[in-house]
Amino acid sequence: MDVLKDLGVTIYIDDVFLADDTEEEHLQRLQQVVERLTDAGLKLNLKKCQFGQFRVNYLGFQVAADLGLSDGYREKLNQVRPPASENDLQKILGLCNYVRDHDPNYQKYAKPLYACLKKKGEKSGEETQNKWSWTATDQQNLERLKAVIQDAIRLEPRSLTTRLVAEVSCEDDDAVVKVKNEGGGMVTLWSYTLSSVEKKFPQEEKELAVLARYWGTMKDLAQGQGIKVITQSQVHRYLRKETIESTKATNLKSTQNE
């Protein structure tokens, strides 16, 4: 919606979201939004509007001083039933994946279901293509994933006065980066399954590969503050060597210096 593009609001289709630090700032920007919409010949549906709220539900999230899952999303997750087709399973995983940044264990519990999807997708032949099977084990894995998501953490805004703390772990071929405000709560987290090449790396180089992958994003998130990195191995010793043969370490040091 170009008519509001320079007002610092978030727009999704026909929903407009704006947040401010003070009531005065909020009312001023709200007036600007209403005036712009009116001048453009657009109308607001007042029955669907929420003004001056300290907590609102938006796109599946509950937005307040921190960010968590909305009651509507939780209810939708509770209503998920055993999939009757491969397409159903893909839709369920899409719903779950939407909030993966709120759960450090998402990758661990989602992997069996993605493996199940891949396994079923690899079947060939007319007879097996039209046959769908969903086992008790599959359902148990789905219920575990749903339970983990229901316990998802709330994320807090990035602090502008403290260091960023990034905790890197690589276990069972999964990489997880937990990003926090120093002395505070979780800001965000990232997770992915290591590539077939990365799986062969020693622990230190796995962690270096993960750091190199996300370092640019972490620098942006740090907003000029320092970044403290915590790893399971002694990866910092690699970075302090004068001669580094590891491509991952070289790439990370190059990125740090940019």
N, C-alpha and C positions, 0 to 999 in steps of 0.2 A: 504494500500500500504506500505508494510514493508520496502521497499527501502528508504522511507523518514521518517520513524518513529521517528528518533532522531533529526529532524531538526526543530521541533516546528511549523509545518504547519498543517492546517486543511484540511482534505481530505473527499470528499463525492463522492463515486463511482469513476469517472475519473476526477473530478474537484479538483484542488489544490489551496488553498488560503493561502497567507502569508502576514503578516503585521509587520512593524517595526517602531521604533520611529524616526530613522534618515535615510537619503538617503544612507549613507555609509553602515549602517547595512543591509539595504534592498538589495542593490546590491550584497553585500557579500553573503547573504543567498540565493538570487536568483541564483547566480552562483553555489552554492552548490547543489541546487535543480536540475538545468539543468545538471550538471555533473553526479549526481546520476542517473537521468533518462536515460541519454545517455549511461552510463556504463551498465545499466540494459537492454539496447536494446529497450527502450521506446521512443516514439516520441511525440512532442507537436504540436497541431494544431494551428499554429500562427494566423490564422484568428479568432480564438475564444479567444486568449490570450489578457489580458490587463496588461501592465507593468507600474509601477510607478504612479499609480492613487491615488488621494486623496479621491475618492469616487467611489465605485463599487457596483454592484448589485450581490448578492450571496444568492442563496436558498430562494428567496422571500423577502430578506431584502436589504436595502440600507446601506452599511457599510461605515462609514466615521469616524470622531472624535466621533460621536455617532451612534446609531443604530435605523433605522426606516424602514418602509415598502417600498419596491421597487415600482417603477412605474408599473412594470410588474404585481406584485401581485395586486395592486389597480385596474388595468385594468381587470384582471381576475375576481376580485370580482364584478366589474361593469357589467360584462357579465353574471353573474349568473342569470338564469331564474327560474321561478316557477318550483319546482320539479314535475315530472310526476309520481314518484314512491317513495316508502320508501327508496329504494337504492339511489335515487337522493338526497333526504334530508340528508341521512347519509354522502354522499360525500360533500355536501355544508357545513354541520357542521364540517366536518373534515378540510375543507379549512379555515373556520373561527377560529376553535380551534387552528390552527397552530400559530396564532399571539396573543393568549389570554393574554400573558404576557405584552403586550403593552397597555392594556386597563383595567382600574380599574372597569369599568362598564360591562365588558364582561359577567360575570355570570348572572347579572340581566337581560340582554336582550337576552341571549341565552337560559335561563331556559324555557320560553314558547315553544320554538321550540323543546327542548329535551323532554318536557312533551308531546308535540304533537306526537313525534316519539314513545314515550313509550305507549301513548294511542292507537295509531294505531297498535302497535306491540302486544297489549294485546287482540286485537280482535281475535276471534276464529271462526271456521266453514269455510267451503269451499267457501261460498258465500261472506263473509266479507274479507277473506284473499286475494282474487283477486280484491277487490274493493279499489281504491285509491281516497281519497277526499282531496282537498286543498282549504280551505276557504279564503275569503277576509281577515279575521282576521289573519289567518296564514301568509298570504303574507305581511300584515302590520308589523307583528312581525319580519319577515325576513328583510324587508326594514329598520326597526329600527336598527337591528343588523348590517347590512351592513353600515349604516350611522355612527354608533358608531365606527366601525372598521376603517372607512376612516379617522376619527379624532383621531386615535391612537397616543399616545405620542411617542417621540423618547427617547431611553434609553442612558444614558451616562456611561462611564467606571467607575469602582469602584476606588475612590480616596484612595491613600495609606497614606494620611496625615490627614484625618478627620474621625470623628466618623461616624458610620452607624446609620441611623435613621429609625426605623421600626414603622409604624403606623398601628395599628390593629383595625379593625372594624368588627362587627357582626350585620348585619341587614337583616331582612326578611329571616332568616335561611341560609344566605350566609356569608362566612368569606372572608375578603380581607386583605392582608398584603402588604402595599406599602413600598418599601425599597428605601431610598434615601441616597445620600451623604449629610452630614450636611452642610447646606448653599448652596447646589447644587441641581441637578436635580435627576430624578428617575433613579435608577439602575436596578431594576426589580420589579415585583409584583407577588403575588400568590393569587389564589382564589379557593375556592371549596364550595360545599354545605355541611353544617353541617350534620353529621350522625343523625339518628333518636334518638340516645341516647344523643348526644350533644345538640340537639334542646331543650331538657328538662332542661338543665343547666341554672342557673341564669347567668346574663350578665357577671359577673366577671369570672365565671368558664368557660364560652364559650371562653373568650379571653385567659384564661390560657391554655385551650386545644389547641388553635391555636398556641400560642407561643411555647408550648411543641412540637408541630408537626414540626415546622420550625426552632427551636432554633439551632440545629446542623448545618443546612445549613447557617443560619445567622452568626454563629461564623466563619465558613469557609470564608464567603464573607467579613467579617470584617477585615480579614488578620492582626490580632493583635491589631487593634484599638478598642475603646470602642463601645458599642451599646446602643443607646438611644431608649427606647420603649415608644410609645405614645398610650394610649388606651382611650376608651370612658368612662370607669368606673374607679373606684379607685383601680384597680387591684394591684397596688404596695403595698397597705396596707396589702393585703393578704400575699404577699411575705415577709413582714417584721415581721410577727407574729412568735413568738417562737414555737408555736404549730399550725401546719397546718393539719387539718383533710382532706382537699381536696386532692384527689389523683393527680389531674392535677397540683396543686401547688407543691406538693412533687416531682413529676416527673420533673417539670421545674427547681426547685432548684437543683435537682440532676444533671440535664443536664448542668446547669450553672457552677457547680463545677468541671466538668470533664476537 
